[in-house]
Amino acid sequence: MAFETIHVVATVGSIITWIAVFKKLSPALFGGLFTAYGELSAERKILVDDYFMAGAHASLTAILSWAAYIFTDLPPNGVWFDNPAVRLISALYLGYIMADIVIFLQHPEVTTKAFLAHHITSLFTAYIGASYPAMPYYANISYMMEVSNPTVNLRTILKELGYGTSNYYVWNGAAMLVTFFFSRVLLTALATFNLIKVMWTQDDFYQLPIHVSLCYVWGCLLFNVLNYYWFNKICKGFVKHVWHKKPQ
């Protein structure tokens, strides 16, 4: 199974769209609405623009993936199972990841090792998700996790624009904690349990091409490690900000 024409178009269109959001829409939006944006260094502007692009993409991906989960057939035990909606979402996600990697290569100063590991793995998993009519439930779960990302991205944007001590920042942090726990701890724990069950009970899983089965096993392991690592940091940061704030 290979990319179909619609997936090529979706991927290329996604690359162009998100690079345009980063280079044109975000600077125009923040430059017009926030004077603090104009006072940022070039590196900090790049960070704000990248986080805005990521937040906008996460919002769209979350809507599409949750719609696919609610309105289409996505059985957890569906090994060889085609879901056209999930394959299209995968192609769109692949384009976004490729756009963000281009930005990372152009601006390595805003790149971290954790995000590089995440993006390289996401390239592989998104390509598999778009190319193969297999394991769509698990591909879609990885996109459903994006529901937490808008608050994660907004946190950095608020801080860079000078709202790091505002009530907006605190309430966004609370929302980030809740959505991250729901989508990246609770939801992925359920998906991991279902994946182990499939591997234990279904011979079809071992008839998948090795790179497809490896995609979901390795992706599950890496994303679980990253999610628990990030959730630990979020919890520590939230507790420190709310309860350990020194009086002025």
PyRosetta script that sets phi, psi and omega in degrees:
from pyrosetta import init, pose_from_sequence

init()
pose = pose_from_sequence("MAFETIHVVATVGSIITWIAVFKKLSPALFGGLFTAYGELSAERKILVDDYFMAGAHASLTAILSWAAYIFTDLPPNGVWFDNPAVRLISALYLGYIMADIVIFLQHPEVTTKAFLAHHITSLFTAYIGASYPAMPYYANISYMMEVSNPTVNLRTILKELGYGTSNYYVWNGAAMLVTFFFSRVLLTALATFNLIKVMWTQDDFYQLPIHVSLCYVWGCLLFNVLNYYWFNKICKGFVKHVWHKKPQ")
pose.set_psi(1, 134.4)
pose.set_omega(1, 179.7)
pose.set_phi(2, -129.6)
pose.set_psi(2, 173.6)
pose.set_omega(2, 175.0)
pose.set_phi(3, -55.4)
pose.set_psi(3, 135.4)
pose.set_omega(3, 171.6)
pose.set_phi(4, -93.0)
pose.set_psi(4, 167.7)
pose.set_omega(4, -176.4)
pose.set_phi(5, -56.3)
pose.set_psi(5, -41.1)
pose.set_omega(5, -178.5)
pose.set_phi(6, -62.8)
pose.set_psi(6, -32.2)
pose.set_omega(6, -179.7)
pose.set_phi(7, -75.3)
pose.set_psi(7, -36.2)
pose.set_omega(7, 175.7)
pose.set_phi(8, -63.1)
pose.set_psi(8, -46.7)
pose.set_omega(8, 179.7)
pose.set_phi(9, -61.6)
pose.set_psi(9, -43.9)
pose.set_omega(9, -179.3)
pose.set_phi(10, -63.4)
pose.set_psi(10, -41.7)
pose.set_omega(10, -179.2)
pose.set_phi(11, -66.5)
pose.set_psi(11, -48.3)
pose.set_omega(11, -179.8)
pose.set_phi(12, -63.7)
pose.set_psi(12, -43.8)
pose.set_omega(12, 178.2)
pose.set_phi(13, -61.7)
pose.set_psi(13, -37.5)
pose.set_omega(13, 178.4)
pose.set_phi(14, -66.2)
pose.set_psi(14, -42.8)
pose.set_omega(14, 177.6)
pose.set_phi(15, -57.2)
pose.set_psi(15, -50.9)
pose.set_omega(15, -177.4)
pose.set_phi(16, -62.3)
pose.set_psi(16, -44.1)
pose.set_omega(16, -177.6)
pose.set_phi(17, -60.9)
pose.set_psi(17, -49.2)
pose.set_omega(17, -173.5)
pose.set_phi(18, -74.9)
pose.set_psi(18, -30.4)
pose.set_omega(18, 173.2)
pose.set_phi(19, -67.6)
pose.set_psi(19, -37.0)
pose.set_omega(19, 176.9)
pose.set_phi(20, -66.0)
pose.set_psi(20, -38.9)
pose.set_omega(20, 176.6)
pose.set_phi(21, -61.0)
pose.set_psi(21, -43.9)
pose.set_omega(21, -178.8)
pose.set_phi(22, -66.6)
pose.set_psi(22, -46.3)
pose.set_omega(22, -172.0)
pose.set_phi(23, -85.6)
pose.set_psi(23, -29.5)
pose.set_omega(23, -172.7)
pose.set_phi(24, -115.1)
pose.set_psi(24, -56.7)
pose.set_omega(24, -171.8)
pose.set_phi(25, -66.8)
pose.set_psi(25, -50.1)
pose.set_omega(25, -176.7)
pose.set_phi(26, -61.7)
pose.set_psi(26, -49.2)
pose.set_omega(26, 178.0)
pose.set_phi(27, -59.9)
pose.set_psi(27, -38.9)
pose.set_omega(27, 179.7)
pose.set_phi(28, -67.2)
pose.set_psi(28, -41.6)
pose.set_omega(28, -177.7)
pose.set_phi(29, -66.9)
pose.set_psi(29, -54.0)
pose.set_omega(29, -177.0)
pose.set_phi(30, -72.6)
pose.set_psi(30, -34.1)
pose.set_omega(30, 177.3)
pose.set_phi(31, -65.2)
pose.set_psi(31, -30.8)
pose.set_omega(31, -179.5)
pose.set_phi(32, -85.2)
pose.set_psi(32, -25.4)
pose.set_omega(32, -173.9)
pose.set_phi(33, -103.2)
pose.set_psi(33, -25.5)
pose.set_omega(33, -173.5)
pose.set_phi(34, -130.1)
pose.set_psi(34, 116.7)
pose.set_omega(34, 177.2)
pose.set_phi(35, -65.4)
pose.set_psi(35, -28.3)
pose.set_omega(35, -179.6)
pose.set_phi(36, -63.1)
pose.set_psi(36, -29.8)
pose.set_omega(36, 179.5)
pose.set_phi(37, -63.1)
pose.set_psi(37, -41.3)
pose.set_omega(37, -179.7)
pose.set_phi(38, -66.8)
pose.set_psi(38, -20.6)
pose.set_omega(38, -179.6)
pose.set_phi(39, -90.4)
pose.set_psi(39, -5.7)
pose.set_omega(39, 179.4)
pose.set_phi(40, -74.1)
pose.set_psi(40, 153.9)
pose.set_omega(40, 172.7)
pose.set_phi(41, -68.5)
pose.set_psi(41, 165.0)
pose.set_omega(41, -179.7)
pose.set_phi(42, -58.8)
pose.set_psi(42, -39.6)
pose.set_omega(42, -179.5)
pose.set_phi(43, -65.1)
pose.set_psi(43, -40.5)
pose.set_omega(43, -179.3)
pose.set_phi(44, -71.7)
pose.set_psi(44, -33.4)
pose.set_omega(44, 175.0)
pose.set_phi(45, -62.8)
pose.set_psi(45, -42.0)
pose.set_omega(45, 177.9)
pose.set_phi(46, -59.5)
pose.set_psi(46, -41.6)
pose.set_omega(46, 179.4)
pose.set_phi(47, -62.5)
pose.set_psi(47, -46.1)
pose.set_omega(47, 179.2)
pose.set_phi(48, -62.0)
pose.set_psi(48, -45.1)
pose.set_omega(48, -178.6)
pose.set_phi(49, -63.3)
pose.set_psi(49, -40.1)
pose.set_omega(49, -179.6)
pose.set_phi(50, -68.5)
pose.set_psi(50, -40.1)
pose.set_omega(50, 179.5)
pose.set_phi(51, -70.9)
pose.set_psi(51, -32.3)
pose.set_omega(51, 174.7)
pose.set_phi(52, -66.0)
pose.set_psi(52, -45.6)
pose.set_omega(52, 177.2)
pose.set_phi(53, -58.8)
pose.set_psi(53, -44.8)
pose.set_omega(53, -179.6)
pose.set_phi(54, -63.4)
pose.set_psi(54, -40.7)
pose.set_omega(54, 179.7)
pose.set_phi(55, -66.9)
pose.set_psi(55, -40.9)
pose.set_omega(55, 178.3)
pose.set_phi(56, -64.4)
pose.set_psi(56, -43.3)
pose.set_omega(56, 178.8)
pose.set_phi(57, -64.2)
pose.set_psi(57, -43.4)
pose.set_omega(57, -179.4)
pose.set_phi(58, -61.2)
pose.set_psi(58, -39.5)
pose.set_omega(58, 179.0)
pose.set_phi(59, -61.3)
pose.set_psi(59, -46.0)
pose.set_omega(59, 179.8)
pose.set_phi(60, -65.6)
pose.set_psi(60, -45.4)
pose.set_omega(60, -178.5)
pose.set_phi(61, -63.8)
pose.set_psi(61, -40.3)
pose.set_omega(61, 178.9)
pose.set_phi(62, -61.6)
pose.set_psi(62, -44.7)
pose.set_omega(62, 179.6)
pose.set_phi(63, -61.3)
pose.set_psi(63, -47.4)
pose.set_omega(63, -177.6)
pose.set_phi(64, -65.4)
pose.set_psi(64, -43.4)
pose.set_omega(64, -175.9)
pose.set_phi(65, -72.1)
pose.set_psi(65, -37.9)
pose.set_omega(65, 176.9)
pose.set_phi(66, -70.0)
pose.set_psi(66, -32.6)
pose.set_omega(66, 174.5)
pose.set_phi(67, -64.6)
pose.set_psi(67, -42.4)
pose.set_omega(67, 177.6)
pose.set_phi(68, -62.6)
pose.set_psi(68, -39.1)
pose.set_omega(68, -179.4)
pose.set_phi(69, -66.4)
pose.set_psi(69, -39.1)
pose.set_omega(69, -175.1)
pose.set_phi(70, -82.3)
pose.set_psi(70, -40.0)
pose.set_omega(70, -168.0)
pose.set_phi(71, -106.8)
pose.set_psi(71, -4.9)
pose.set_omega(71, 177.3)
pose.set_phi(72, -123.1)
pose.set_psi(72, 169.2)
pose.set_omega(72, -177.0)
pose.set_phi(73, -85.7)
pose.set_psi(73, 115.9)
pose.set_omega(73, -179.0)
pose.set_phi(74, -136.4)
pose.set_psi(74, 74.9)
pose.set_omega(74, -179.2)
pose.set_phi(75, -73.1)
pose.set_psi(75, 135.7)
pose.set_omega(75, 178.4)
pose.set_phi(76, -60.4)
pose.set_psi(76, -25.1)
pose.set_omega(76, -179.8)
pose.set_phi(77, -95.7)
pose.set_psi(77, 11.7)
pose.set_omega(77, 178.5)
pose.set_phi(78, -80.2)
pose.set_psi(78, 99.3)
pose.set_omega(78, -179.1)
pose.set_phi(79, -82.9)
pose.set_psi(79, -73.1)
pose.set_omega(79, 171.1)
pose.set_phi(80, -86.3)
pose.set_psi(80, 95.8)
pose.set_omega(80, -173.0)
pose.set_phi(81, -152.6)
pose.set_psi(81, 123.2)
pose.set_omega(81, -177.1)
pose.set_phi(82, -95.0)
pose.set_psi(82, 130.8)
pose.set_omega(82, 172.2)
pose.set_phi(83, -131.0)
pose.set_psi(83, 100.3)
pose.set_omega(83, -175.5)
pose.set_phi(84, -57.1)
pose.set_psi(84, -34.6)
pose.set_omega(84, -179.1)
pose.set_phi(85, -63.4)
pose.set_psi(85, -44.1)
pose.set_omega(85, -179.3)
pose.set_phi(86, -67.7)
pose.set_psi(86, -37.1)
pose.set_omega(86, 178.2)
pose.set_phi(87, -65.7)
pose.set_psi(87, -36.9)
pose.set_omega(87, 177.3)
pose.set_phi(88, -68.9)
pose.set_psi(88, -43.2)
pose.set_omega(88, 176.8)
pose.set_phi(89, -59.7)
pose.set_psi(89, -38.7)
pose.set_omega(89, 178.4)
pose.set_phi(90, -62.0)
pose.set_psi(90, -41.6)
pose.set_omega(90, 179.2)
pose.set_phi(91, -65.1)
pose.set_psi(91, -41.4)
pose.set_omega(91, 177.1)
pose.set_phi(92, -64.4)
pose.set_psi(92, -41.0)
pose.set_omega(92, 179.4)
pose.set_phi(93, -66.0)
pose.set_psi(93, -39.4)
pose.set_omega(93, 177.5)
pose.set_phi(94, -58.5)
pose.set_psi(94, -43.2)
pose.set_omega(94, 178.8)
pose.set_phi(95, -62.3)
pose.set_psi(95, -41.4)
pose.set_omega(95, 178.2)
pose.set_phi(96, -62.5)
pose.set_psi(96, -46.7)
pose.set_omega(96, -179.3)
pose.set_phi(97, -61.1)
pose.set_psi(97, -40.9)
pose.set_omega(97, 178.2)
pose.set_phi(98, -64.2)
pose.set_psi(98, -40.3)
pose.set_omega(98, 177.4)
pose.set_phi(99, -62.7)
pose.set_psi(99, -43.4)
pose.set_omega(99, -177.9)
pose.set_phi(100, -68.4)
pose.set_psi(100, -34.9)
pose.set_omega(100, 176.9)
pose.set_phi(101, -65.7)
pose.set_psi(101, -39.1)
pose.set_omega(101, 175.3)
pose.set_phi(102, -58.9)
pose.set_psi(102, -43.5)
pose.set_omega(102, 178.6)
pose.set_phi(103, -64.8)
pose.set_psi(103, -41.0)
pose.set_omega(103, 177.8)
pose.set_phi(104, -60.9)
pose.set_psi(104, -42.1)
pose.set_omega(104, -179.2)
pose.set_phi(105, -66.8)
pose.set_psi(105, -34.6)
pose.set_omega(105, 178.3)
pose.set_phi(106, -75.9)
pose.set_psi(106, -27.6)
pose.set_omega(106, -176.0)
pose.set_phi(107, -133.5)
pose.set_psi(107, 69.8)
pose.set_omega(107, -176.3)
pose.set_phi(108, -62.9)
pose.set_psi(108, -16.0)
pose.set_omega(108, -178.6)
pose.set_phi(109, -67.7)
pose.set_psi(109, -18.7)
pose.set_omega(109, 179.6)
pose.set_phi(110, -103.4)
pose.set_psi(110, 11.9)
pose.set_omega(110, -176.2)
pose.set_phi(111, -101.0)
pose.set_psi(111, 141.4)
pose.set_omega(111, 173.9)
pose.set_phi(112, -119.9)
pose.set_psi(112, 160.4)
pose.set_omega(112, -179.7)
pose.set_phi(113, -63.8)
pose.set_psi(113, -37.9)
pose.set_omega(113, -179.5)
pose.set_phi(114, -63.4)
pose.set_psi(114, -41.7)
pose.set_omega(114, 179.9)
pose.set_phi(115, -70.8)
pose.set_psi(115, -34.6)
pose.set_omega(115, 175.9)
pose.set_phi(116, -63.5)
pose.set_psi(116, -44.8)
pose.set_omega(116, 177.8)
pose.set_phi(117, -60.9)
pose.set_psi(117, -42.5)
pose.set_omega(117, 178.4)
pose.set_phi(118, -61.8)
pose.set_psi(118, -46.8)
pose.set_omega(118, -174.6)
pose.set_phi(119, -71.3)
pose.set_psi(119, -38.9)
pose.set_omega(119, 179.0)
pose.set_phi(120, -64.9)
pose.set_psi(120, -43.1)
pose.set_omega(120, 176.4)
pose.set_phi(121, -64.6)
pose.set_psi(121, -39.8)
pose.set_omega(121, -179.7)
pose.set_phi(122, -64.9)
pose.set_psi(122, -34.5)
pose.set_omega(122, 174.6)
pose.set_phi(123, -56.9)
pose.set_psi(123, -48.3)
pose.set_omega(123, -177.9)
pose.set_phi(124, -65.1)
pose.set_psi(124, -49.4)
pose.set_omega(124, -176.1)
pose.set_phi(125, -68.3)
pose.set_psi(125, -37.4)
pose.set_omega(125, 179.5)
pose.set_phi(126, -68.2)
pose.set_psi(126, -38.6)
pose.set_omega(126, 177.1)
pose.set_phi(127, -62.9)
pose.set_psi(127, -44.3)
pose.set_omega(127, 178.2)
pose.set_phi(128, -63.4)
pose.set_psi(128, -43.2)
pose.set_omega(128, -179.2)
pose.set_phi(129, -61.6)
pose.set_psi(129, -35.2)
pose.set_omega(129, 179.7)
pose.set_phi(130, -81.1)
pose.set_psi(130, -28.0)
pose.set_omega(130, -170.6)
pose.set_phi(131, -91.9)
pose.set_psi(131, -27.9)
pose.set_omega(131, -171.9)
pose.set_phi(132, -119.0)
pose.set_psi(132, 132.4)
pose.set_omega(132, 174.2)
pose.set_phi(133, -80.2)
pose.set_psi(133, 66.6)
pose.set_omega(133, -175.4)
pose.set_phi(134, -147.1)
pose.set_psi(134, 139.9)
pose.set_omega(134, 174.1)
pose.set_phi(135, 54.4)
pose.set_psi(135, 42.6)
pose.set_omega(135, -175.7)
pose.set_phi(136, -66.2)
pose.set_psi(136, -28.6)
pose.set_omega(136, 177.5)
pose.set_phi(137, -57.4)
pose.set_psi(137, -42.4)
pose.set_omega(137, -175.3)
pose.set_phi(138, -77.9)
pose.set_psi(138, -33.7)
pose.set_omega(138, 173.3)
pose.set_phi(139, -63.1)
pose.set_psi(139, -43.5)
pose.set_omega(139, -177.0)
pose.set_phi(140, -68.5)
pose.set_psi(140, -33.9)
pose.set_omega(140, 177.6)
pose.set_phi(141, -57.7)
pose.set_psi(141, -40.1)
pose.set_omega(141, -178.7)
pose.set_phi(142, -65.2)
pose.set_psi(142, -28.6)
pose.set_omega(142, 177.1)
pose.set_phi(143, -82.7)
pose.set_psi(143, -31.8)
pose.set_omega(143, 176.6)
pose.set_phi(144, -63.8)
pose.set_psi(144, -27.6)
pose.set_omega(144, 177.4)
pose.set_phi(145, -61.7)
pose.set_psi(145, -20.9)
pose.set_omega(145, -177.4)
pose.set_phi(146, -64.7)
pose.set_psi(146, -10.7)
pose.set_omega(146, -178.7)
pose.set_phi(147, -61.5)
pose.set_psi(147, -23.3)
pose.set_omega(147, 179.5)
pose.set_phi(148, -85.1)
pose.set_psi(148, -17.9)
pose.set_omega(148, -169.9)
pose.set_phi(149, -69.3)
pose.set_psi(149, -35.4)
pose.set_omega(149, 178.7)
pose.set_phi(150, -56.1)
pose.set_psi(150, -39.3)
pose.set_omega(150, 179.1)
pose.set_phi(151, -71.4)
pose.set_psi(151, -35.1)
pose.set_omega(151, 177.0)
pose.set_phi(152, -62.5)
pose.set_psi(152, -45.8)
pose.set_omega(152, -179.5)
pose.set_phi(153, -68.6)
pose.set_psi(153, -39.6)
pose.set_omega(153, -179.4)
pose.set_phi(154, -65.0)
pose.set_psi(154, -31.9)
pose.set_omega(154, 178.3)
pose.set_phi(155, -57.5)
pose.set_psi(155, -48.3)
pose.set_omega(155, 179.6)
pose.set_phi(156, -66.4)
pose.set_psi(156, -40.9)
pose.set_omega(156, -179.7)
pose.set_phi(157, -62.5)
pose.set_psi(157, -45.4)
pose.set_omega(157, 178.4)
pose.set_phi(158, -59.8)
pose.set_psi(158, -42.5)
pose.set_omega(158, -179.2)
pose.set_phi(159, -64.5)
pose.set_psi(159, -43.7)
pose.set_omega(159, -178.8)
pose.set_phi(160, -67.1)
pose.set_psi(160, -30.0)
pose.set_omega(160, -178.5)
pose.set_phi(161, -90.4)
pose.set_psi(161, 6.0)
pose.set_omega(161, 174.2)
pose.set_phi(162, 93.4)
pose.set_psi(162, 15.3)
pose.set_omega(162, -179.4)
pose.set_phi(163, -105.8)
pose.set_psi(163, 21.8)
pose.set_omega(163, -175.5)
pose.set_phi(164, -67.5)
pose.set_psi(164, -14.7)
pose.set_omega(164, 177.6)
pose.set_phi(165, -114.4)
pose.set_psi(165, 11.1)
pose.set_omega(165, -176.2)
pose.set_phi(166, -86.5)
pose.set_psi(166, 166.1)
pose.set_omega(166, 174.3)
pose.set_phi(167, -65.0)
pose.set_psi(167, -31.1)
pose.set_omega(167, 176.5)
pose.set_phi(168, -57.0)
pose.set_psi(168, -43.0)
pose.set_omega(168, -178.1)
pose.set_phi(169, -65.4)
pose.set_psi(169, -42.6)
pose.set_omega(169, -179.7)
pose.set_phi(170, -65.6)
pose.set_psi(170, -47.5)
pose.set_omega(170, -179.2)
pose.set_phi(171, -67.6)
pose.set_psi(171, -35.5)
pose.set_omega(171, 174.8)
pose.set_phi(172, -64.0)
pose.set_psi(172, -38.5)
pose.set_omega(172, 177.3)
pose.set_phi(173, -62.6)
pose.set_psi(173, -40.1)
pose.set_omega(173, 177.6)
pose.set_phi(174, -64.1)
pose.set_psi(174, -43.7)
pose.set_omega(174, 178.1)
pose.set_phi(175, -63.9)
pose.set_psi(175, -38.1)
pose.set_omega(175, 178.4)
pose.set_phi(176, -62.8)
pose.set_psi(176, -43.8)
pose.set_omega(176, 179.7)
pose.set_phi(177, -60.9)
pose.set_psi(177, -45.4)
pose.set_omega(177, -177.8)
pose.set_phi(178, -67.8)
pose.set_psi(178, -48.8)
pose.set_omega(178, -177.5)
pose.set_phi(179, -68.5)
pose.set_psi(179, -34.7)
pose.set_omega(179, 178.4)
pose.set_phi(180, -66.6)
pose.set_psi(180, -44.0)
pose.set_omega(180, 178.9)
pose.set_phi(181, -62.1)
pose.set_psi(181, -44.8)
pose.set_omega(181, -177.3)
pose.set_phi(182, -65.0)
pose.set_psi(182, -48.1)
pose.set_omega(182, -170.3)
pose.set_phi(183, -89.9)
pose.set_psi(183, -27.2)
pose.set_omega(183, -173.6)
pose.set_phi(184, -115.0)
pose.set_psi(184, -7.0)
pose.set_omega(184, 174.9)
pose.set_phi(185, -115.1)
pose.set_psi(185, -59.4)
pose.set_omega(185, -177.1)
pose.set_phi(186, -68.0)
pose.set_psi(186, -51.2)
pose.set_omega(186, -177.1)
pose.set_phi(187, -63.8)
pose.set_psi(187, -41.8)
pose.set_omega(187, -178.9)
pose.set_phi(188, -72.8)
pose.set_psi(188, -28.3)
pose.set_omega(188, 174.8)
pose.set_phi(189, -63.9)
pose.set_psi(189, -42.7)
pose.set_omega(189, 177.0)
pose.set_phi(190, -63.0)
pose.set_psi(190, -43.9)
pose.set_omega(190, -179.9)
pose.set_phi(191, -65.1)
pose.set_psi(191, -38.7)
pose.set_omega(191, 178.3)
pose.set_phi(192, -63.9)
pose.set_psi(192, -42.3)
pose.set_omega(192, 176.9)
pose.set_phi(193, -59.6)
pose.set_psi(193, -45.2)
pose.set_omega(193, -179.5)
pose.set_phi(194, -65.5)
pose.set_psi(194, -37.6)
pose.set_omega(194, 178.7)
pose.set_phi(195, -65.3)
pose.set_psi(195, -43.7)
pose.set_omega(195, 177.8)
pose.set_phi(196, -61.4)
pose.set_psi(196, -39.3)
pose.set_omega(196, 178.6)
pose.set_phi(197, -63.3)
pose.set_psi(197, -42.5)
pose.set_omega(197, 177.5)
pose.set_phi(198, -62.5)
pose.set_psi(198, -46.3)
pose.set_omega(198, -179.5)
pose.set_phi(199, -63.2)
pose.set_psi(199, -31.0)
pose.set_omega(199, -176.9)
pose.set_phi(200, -82.3)
pose.set_psi(200, -32.7)
pose.set_omega(200, -169.3)
pose.set_phi(201, -112.5)
pose.set_psi(201, -14.8)
pose.set_omega(201, -172.5)
pose.set_phi(202, -119.1)
pose.set_psi(202, 118.7)
pose.set_omega(202, 179.0)
pose.set_phi(203, -67.7)
pose.set_psi(203, -24.8)
pose.set_omega(203, -179.8)
pose.set_phi(204, -56.9)
pose.set_psi(204, -32.0)
pose.set_omega(204, -178.7)
pose.set_phi(205, -60.2)
pose.set_psi(205, -36.1)
pose.set_omega(205, -176.7)
pose.set_phi(206, -85.3)
pose.set_psi(206, -0.6)
pose.set_omega(206, 172.8)
pose.set_phi(207, -96.1)
pose.set_psi(207, -4.5)
pose.set_omega(207, 174.6)
pose.set_phi(208, -68.6)
pose.set_psi(208, 150.1)
pose.set_omega(208, 170.5)
pose.set_phi(209, -54.0)
pose.set_psi(209, 144.7)
pose.set_omega(209, -172.6)
pose.set_phi(210, -58.5)
pose.set_psi(210, -36.4)
pose.set_omega(210, -178.7)
pose.set_phi(211, -71.5)
pose.set_psi(211, -23.8)
pose.set_omega(211, 177.4)
pose.set_phi(212, -76.1)
pose.set_psi(212, -48.6)
pose.set_omega(212, 178.4)
pose.set_phi(213, -64.6)
pose.set_psi(213, -38.5)
pose.set_omega(213, 177.5)
pose.set_phi(214, -62.7)
pose.set_psi(214, -36.8)
pose.set_omega(214, 179.0)
pose.set_phi(215, -55.4)
pose.set_psi(215, -47.6)
pose.set_omega(215, -174.8)
pose.set_phi(216, -79.2)
pose.set_psi(216, -34.4)
pose.set_omega(216, 177.9)
pose.set_phi(217, -70.8)
pose.set_psi(217, -49.3)
pose.set_omega(217, -180.0)
pose.set_phi(218, -66.2)
pose.set_psi(218, -42.0)
pose.set_omega(218, 178.8)
pose.set_phi(219, -60.3)
pose.set_psi(219, -42.0)
pose.set_omega(219, 178.9)
pose.set_phi(220, -61.9)
pose.set_psi(220, -45.9)
pose.set_omega(220, -178.9)
pose.set_phi(221, -63.6)
pose.set_psi(221, -49.8)
pose.set_omega(221, -175.7)
pose.set_phi(222, -65.7)
pose.set_psi(222, -47.1)
pose.set_omega(222, -176.9)
pose.set_phi(223, -66.4)
pose.set_psi(223, -33.7)
pose.set_omega(223, 175.7)
pose.set_phi(224, -64.3)
pose.set_psi(224, -43.6)
pose.set_omega(224, 178.8)
pose.set_phi(225, -61.8)
pose.set_psi(225, -48.6)
pose.set_omega(225, -179.4)
pose.set_phi(226, -63.9)
pose.set_psi(226, -40.9)
pose.set_omega(226, -178.3)
pose.set_phi(227, -64.1)
pose.set_psi(227, -43.4)
pose.set_omega(227, 179.9)
pose.set_phi(228, -70.2)
pose.set_psi(228, -34.9)
pose.set_omega(228, 176.4)
pose.set_phi(229, -63.3)
pose.set_psi(229, -47.4)
pose.set_omega(229, -179.3)
pose.set_phi(230, -69.0)
pose.set_psi(230, -37.7)
pose.set_omega(230, -179.9)
pose.set_phi(231, -65.4)
pose.set_psi(231, -37.7)
pose.set_omega(231, 176.0)
pose.set_phi(232, -60.7)
pose.set_psi(232, -43.5)
pose.set_omega(232, 179.1)
pose.set_phi(233, -66.4)
pose.set_psi(233, -39.7)
pose.set_omega(233, 178.5)
pose.set_phi(234, -62.3)
pose.set_psi(234, -45.4)
pose.set_omega(234, -179.6)
pose.set_phi(235, -62.1)
pose.set_psi(235, -45.4)
pose.set_omega(235, 179.6)
pose.set_phi(236, -62.6)
pose.set_psi(236, -42.9)
pose.set_omega(236, -179.4)
pose.set_phi(237, -66.0)
pose.set_psi(237, -40.2)
pose.set_omega(237, -179.3)
pose.set_phi(238, -67.4)
pose.set_psi(238, -44.2)
pose.set_omega(238, 178.8)
pose.set_phi(239, -61.9)
pose.set_psi(239, -44.7)
pose.set_omega(239, -179.7)
pose.set_phi(240, -62.2)
pose.set_psi(240, -41.2)
pose.set_omega(240, -175.9)
pose.set_phi(241, -71.2)
pose.set_psi(241, -40.2)
pose.set_omega(241, -173.1)
pose.set_phi(242, -85.0)
pose.set_psi(242, -44.7)
pose.set_omega(242, -171.5)
pose.set_phi(243, -103.1)
pose.set_psi(243, -19.1)
pose.set_omega(243, -176.5)
pose.set_phi(244, -110.2)
pose.set_psi(244, 17.2)
pose.set_omega(244, 179.7)
pose.set_phi(245, -70.2)
pose.set_psi(245, 129.1)
pose.set_omega(245, 180.0)
pose.set_phi(246, -76.4)
pose.set_psi(246, 143.3)
pose.set_omega(246, 177.6)
pose.set_phi(247, -66.5)
pose.set_psi(247, 145.0)
pose.set_omega(247, -178.9)
pose.set_phi(248, -76.7)
pose.dump_pdb("model.pdb")
